[in-house]
Amino acid sequence: MSQSVVIDKEAAPSAGGRLRGHPWLTLLTVAVGVMMVALDGTVVAIANPAIAKDLNATPSDIQWVTSGYLLALAVFLITAGKIGDRFGHKTTFLVGAVGFAATSAAIGFAGSIQQVILFRVLQGLFGALLQPAALGLLRGAFPAEKLNMAIGIWGGVIGASTAAGPIVGGLLVEHVNWESVFYINIPVGVIALVLGLLVLKDVRAENAAKSFDVPGIVLLSGAMFMLVWGIIKAPGWGWGDPATLLFLGGALLALVFFAVWQKYAKEPLVPLSLFRSVPLSAGTLLMVLMAFAFFGGIFFVTFYLQNVHGMAPVDAGVHLLPMTGMMIVGAPVAGFLIGKVGPRIPIVGGMVLTTAAMLGMSTLDVDSGTGVMSLWFLLMGLGLSPVMVGATDVIVGNAPLELSGVAGGLQQAAMQVGGSLGTAVLGAVMASKVTGALPGKWQAATGQPLPGGPEGELLKQGAQLGIAPKASDLGPNTPDTVVQGVADAVHSSFVSGMGVAFVVAAVVALAAAGLGLLTRRGVNESGPAVHI
């Protein structure tokens, strides 16, 4: 399908024309911008304990530091993609980069936890502008046959930033302060802005939307908010609680109204014709399932490393390097491979490897060594690389050029929803297993039944995170053997729950492998041919 394009005046040959619009320099520029968002996703988790202590924040406050950011990101992604399609991905990217850096600085200067949460929400909105715009710029700069390689390198940068987050965050919090975790985004944002002004050019489809579907934006944003918020709160409220059902039911109803409205809107936010493409629809659902299995499963690994094995945050980050390192290396390789054989075989093979890694990680126990953990982490990274690159290429490549921003937003939104759903569902599965296993193990270790009431609930909640009670919590005369027995009971209960969660994640990953059979490379041209 051929697309008509309009190239802005900056694209015209000039003294600086060799820089403007150069594909590989465009890739470098968007990678620098997106690096902020990827780094921020993991670096903040390390800073949360210090933020709580410094600002006297409650656990629910700290949850909002993360949840507020994720909610804003998930709710705004598709709309942000539409903004890029309408006003140009260059402008949208630059606004996102500047806004993300500015809100990062504001968080560092915040004097209360309420200000931190407010600026984290704004940071999520600007992050939502960055990610779809980056994919739209790549789609416009690279010819179709090289797009998968560009997406592969882009994915490698995200993997590297994600991997660096716990290590960089741990070093900054330990040796500087928690504010420095946010200040590092300022120079990165300045670099992205300078490169963007020098390098990026807008390539827009001639038939891009000229107006906004405001009712569609309201309905979809409301649906995404209710869906993600319901998923986030369900473990605490209970999946059968009326509040949970109200939010999830409201999300479903809003999505139905949204779908009906899209049929009648003059310029719909997400034309339903987009989903007539079986590969694009399969790629979107594949991204949901992949994120469900990966983010839902890997959520427990950090607690396993830090609370069961007693590692410092930096050490835990280093132990995850086999996985993240393989993703860094594997993403560009996957892009090259997909360019040669198409996305179907790499995606299916990658999800099969991911399934095997999930099953392997379900066998980890309290005494598992670094070698065994590294094997499964490495296999996980090897499996995920072609899936992340391939699914992104399938979604963005099978969308018309004038909807490349919406497709980019759809890809990111699918990942956010899948990750939130996986964390909540697998968290509930794990909590059920731990709650069932702990009383028997506690009785065997202490000779006494697990305490009831609030004390027992606190012990169960701690066990769900792998946190064993301290000797002082068990009484001053408690023998060391009993203290160690209690720790073993808590840790073994946590590991048994983690094992069940990874088995469920493996089943979901295997279903994603089946979906991979429906994918194929993009059928739409990426834009004007560019000499590379």
N, C-alpha and C positions, 0 to 999 in steps of 0.2 A: 504494500500500500504506500503510495508516494505521498509525501507531505509537502505542501507549499510552506516556505519559510520566509520570514522577514528578518533581515540582519540589520542591527542598528548601525548608525553612522560610524561608531567606533571601529566597526569591522573593516572599514575601508582602508586600503593600503596607506601607510604613513611612515614617518620616520620610526615610530615605535610599533609599527604594525607587525613586526616579527614576534613581538611578545604577546600582543593582543590576540586572544583566542587560540593560542598554541595549545594543542590537546594535552601534552604532558605537563605543561606549566599550569593549565587549568586543573589537572588532577592534583598537582602539588598544592595549589591554593585551596581547593575544597577540602583536601585532606587535613590541612592545618586547621581549618575552621571546625570540622567535625571532630577533630582530635580533642577539642575542649569538651564537647558533649560526652564523648566516650570516656575520657579521663574522669570527668565529674561523676559519672555513674558509679565508680568504685572507690574513688578517693574520699568521697564524703562519708561512706560507711565507716572508714577508719577514724574520721574526725568526730563522729557522733558522740562517743563517750566524753570526749573533752568539751564539746559544746554543752552537753547536759550538765557537766560539773561547773563550768564557768558561768553559765547563765541560769543555773538552778532550774533546769527544765525537767518536767515530768516525763515518764516513759511515753505517754500519749503525745506530748509535745514533740519528742524526738521522732516518733512515728510520722508525724506530720511533716517534718523536715524532708523525709523521703517521699511520703505519699503525696504531699502537695505538689512536688516536682513531677512525679510520675503521672499524676492526674492531669496537670496542665499539659504535659507533653502528649499524652494519649488523646485527650479531648481535642487538641488544636491541630494535630498533624495533618489530617486530610484537608482541613480548611487552609492551613498554611501552604500546602501543595497547590491549592487552587489560587491562592494569592500570587504564588510564583508564576503560574501559568498566565495569570491576568496582567501582572505588572512587570514581569520579567524575573528570571531566576537570579540574575546578577544583583539587582536591587534588593531582592528579598534576602539573599545570602548575606550581603553587606549589613543590612539592618539587623539580621539575626546575630552576626558576629559581634557587632558593636554592642548590641543590647545584652548579649550573653556576658561579655567582658564587663560591662558597666554594672549589671546586677551582681556579678561575682564580687566586684569591689564593694558594692553596697552591703553584701552579706558580711564581708570582713569588717566593715565599720559598724555593723548593727550592735545596738546596746541591749537588746532583749531578744528572747526566743521568738516572740511574736513578729518582730521585724525580720528575723532570719527566715521564718516560714513565709512571710509575705514576699520577700525577695526571691526565695526559692521557687515560688509559684511563677513569678515573672520570669525567672531564669528558664523555667520549663517552657513558657510560651515562646521565648526567643530561640531556645533549642529546637522547638518544633519548626520554626522558620528555616533553620539551618539545614536540617537533614534532607527533606524533599528537594530543596533548592539545589543542594549538592548533586543529587542524582539527576535532576533536570539539566544542570550544567554539563555533566558528563555525557548525558544523552545527546545534547546539542553539539558537543565538541568532538566526539569520536564517531567515526563511521561504524556501522553495525558490526562489521567483522572484528573490530577491536574493542568494542564496548565491554565484552566480558572480561578481557584482560584488565581494563581500567577499573572495573568494579572489583576484580580480584585484589588489585593493589590497594584500592580504597578500603576493602575489607581487612586487609593486612594491617593498615594503619589503625583501624578501629580496634583490632585485636591487640596490637602493640600498646595502644593507649589504655585499654582495659587491663592488660597485664601489668602495666606500670603503675596503675592506680593504687593498689594496696601498698606497694613498696615506696612509691613517692609520698603517699599520704602518711605512712608510718614514720618515715624519716622526718617529714616536716612537722608532724604533731609532736614527735619525740624531741626534736632538736630546736624547733622554732616555736610555733604555736598553731592552734587550729585555724586561725584567720589566714595564715599563709597558704593553706590548702586552696583557698578561693582566690587569693592574690595572684597565684601563678597563671590564672586565666587572662590576666590583663595584658602581659606582653604577647601571649599567644594570639589574643584578639587583635592587637595592634598589627602584628605580622600578617594576619589574615586580611585585615582591612587594606594595608598597603599593597599586598600582592593582588588583592581583588581589584583595586583601582587600576593597577598596571596591566593585569593579565586578562581578567574576565571580560567576555563580551556576551551580550544577550542574543540568543537565536530563538525567535518565537515563531510558532505556527501562525500562518495568516488567518486561520479560522479559529483562533483561540477565543474564549469567551470574553465578551466586552462588559458584562455585568455580573453581579453576584446573586446567587440564589440564597437570599437571606432566610426564608423559611426552612430551606434545606440545611443551612448551617446551624440554625437553632435546634432543629430536630435531631440532626446527627450529633451535635455537641452534647445535647441533653442525653441522648442514648448512650454515648460513650462515657459520660460522667457517671450515669447511674450504673452502667455495667461494671466499670472499673472500681467505683466506690463500693458497690455491693460485693464484689469479689474480695476487695481488700478487707472489708469489715466482717465478712461471713465467718471466718474462723473464730472471731471473738463473740459475735452475736449468736452463731449457730446457723447451719444451712437451712434449717426448717423454721427459723425465727421469722415472725411476720415482717420485721424491718428488712431482713435479707430478701424475702420473697417480694416485698414491695419494690425494692430497688431493681432487682433482676427482672421482675414482671414489667415494671415501668420502662426498662431499657428495651425489652422485646416489643412492647407496644409502640414506643417511639420509633424503633427501627421499621416496624410495619408501616406506620404513617409516613416515614421518610421514603420508603420504597414506593408507596402509592404516589406521593407528591413528585418524586423524580420523573414519573411518567408524564406529568402534566406541566412541569416547570419549563419555561421558555429556554433557559440555559441552565440545566440542572448541575448541582454541585458534583455529583458522581453519576454520570449517565449509566443507566442500567445496561445499555448495550455493551459497556466495557466487559461485563461478565458473560457475554455470549462467547467470549474466548475461553474455551475449556482450559488451555494451559495457564492463562492468567488466573482464573478462579482456583485451579488446583494449586498454583504457586502460592496464592494468598493463604489458602487453608493449610498448605504445607508449612508455611512460615509460622502460623499459629501453633501447629502441633510440635514443630521443632523447638520453638521458644518455650512451650509448655514443658517438654521433656528436659530441655537444657537448663533453663533458668530455675524451673521448679526443683530439679534434682540438685543442681550445683549450689543452691541456696544453703543446703545442709552441710556442704563440704567445709565451708569456712568455720562453722561451729565444731565440726568433727576435728579439724586440725587444731583449732585454738583451745577448745574446751576439753576434748577427750585426750588429745596428744599434748596439750599444754604449750602450744607454740605461741610466740609473739606474733602480732599482725604481719610484721615484715617477713618473718620466717614462713608464715602461712602463704604469703604472696610468692615467695621463692619456690615453695613446694608445688605451687600451681603453674609454674613456668613451663613444665613439659606440655601442658594442655594449651596454654596461651601462646607459647613459643611455636607449637605446631600450627596453630591458627594463623600466626603471623607469616610463617613460611608457606603454609599450605594454601592460603587464599590466592596469592598470585599464581601459584602452580595450578590451582584449580581453575583460575581464569583462563590460563593457557590451554589446559586440557579441554575445557568446555568449548573453547574456540575451535578445537580440532574435531571433537566427536559429538558436540551438542551437550545440553545439560542433563538429559535423562539418565544416562549411565552413571555419571559422577554423582548425581543427586541420590539415586537409588542405592548405589554402593556406599555413599557417605552415610546414609541413614541406617543401613545394615551394620556398618562399623560402629555407629553411635549406639545402636541397640546392643551390640556385643559389649561395648564399654559400659553401658548402664547395667547390664547383667553382671559384669565383672565387678563393678563398684558396689553392687548389692551384696557381694561376698566379703567386703571389708569388715574387719572386726577391731576390737579395742587394741590388739597388739600388732596390727598390720604394719609392715615396715615401709620405708620410703620407696624401695624398689618396686614393690607390688603396686603401691599407690601411683607411682610415676608411670607404670605400664598402662594402667587404665586411663589416667589423665592424658597421656600421649595419644592413645587410641581415640579418645573423645575428641581431641583437637583435630586429629587427622580426619575423622568422620564429619565433623561439623563444617570444615572449611569449604568443601564443594557444595554443601547444602546452602550455606549463607550466600555464597557467590551465585550459585545456580538459580536459587529461588528469586533473588533480587533481579537477576538478568531476565528471568522468565516474566516477572511482573512488569518491570519497566520496559522491556523490549517488546512485549506484546501489546502495549498501550499505544494509541496514536500519539504523535508528538505533542499535539495541543493539550494532551492530558498527562504528560510525563510527570508533572509536579504532583497531580492527584495520585498517580500510580506510585510515586515515591512515598507520598504520605500514607497510602494504603499499605505499602510494604512495612513501613515503620510502625503504623498503628497495629497491624497484625502481630508484629513482634511484641509490642507493649501489652496487648490483650492476652496473648499466649503466655507471656512471662508472668503476668499478674495472676492469671487463672491457674497456671502450673504451681506457683508458689502457694496459693491459697488451697487448692485441692490436695496437693501432695503434703502440705502442712497439716491438713485435717486428717489425712490417712496416717501420717506419722504420729500425730498426737493421739489418735485412737490406739495405735499399737503400743506406744510408750505407756499410756495410761493403763492399758491392760497388763503389761509385762512388769511394771515397777513394783506393785504390791507383793508379788511372789518373790521377786529377787530381794526386796527389802527385808521380808520376813526371814529369808534364808541367811542374810548377812547379819541381822541384828537379833534374831530370835523374838522380835516384837512385830506386831502388825504395823503397817504404814499409818501414821497419825491421820486422823480425820479432820474435818473442818477446814478453816483457812490455812492452817499449817500444812495439812496434806496437799491442798490445792497448790500452794507455793512450791512444794517439793516436786509435784507433777509438772508444773510449768517450767521449773528449772531443768528437770530431766529432759523436757522436750527441746531444750537448747544444749543439752550435754553438760549442764552446770551442776556439780556435786556440792552438797552443803559442806561448809567448813567445819573443822573440829570444834570451834567455839559454838557453832550452832547446835551441836549434838550434846552439849553439856561438858563441864570441865573435867569430869572423871571418866569420860568415854575412852576405852582402850584404843590404842593405835590400830589394832587389828580390825576393830569394828569400824573405825573411821575409813580405813582402806576398803573394807568390805562394802560400806555404803557407797563409796566412790565407784567401786567396780559395778555395783548394782545399777547406779544411775547411768554410767557410761555404757554398760551392756544393753540397758533398756533403750538408750538413745540409738545405739548402733543397730539394734533389731528393728526399730522404727525406720531408720534410714534405709535399711535393706529392703523393707517392703515398699517404701516410696520409690526406690530406684527400679524395682521390678515393675511397678505401675508405669514409671517413666519409660521403661524399655518397651512395654506394650504400645504406648503412644508413639514412640519412635518407629516401631515396626509398621504401624498404621501409616505413618508419614512416608515410609519407604514405598508402600503401595501407591500412595498418591503421586509419588515421583514418576510413576509410569505414565502419567497423563501429561507430563510437561514436555515442552519442546522449545527450541530457541525462538527468539523474537522474530515476528514476521513483518514488523514495520521498520522502515528506514529510520536511522537516528537523526538525520538532518543533512545539512550540506556536507559533501565530501570534503575532508580536510587532509592535506598532505602531512604525513607523520614521518 
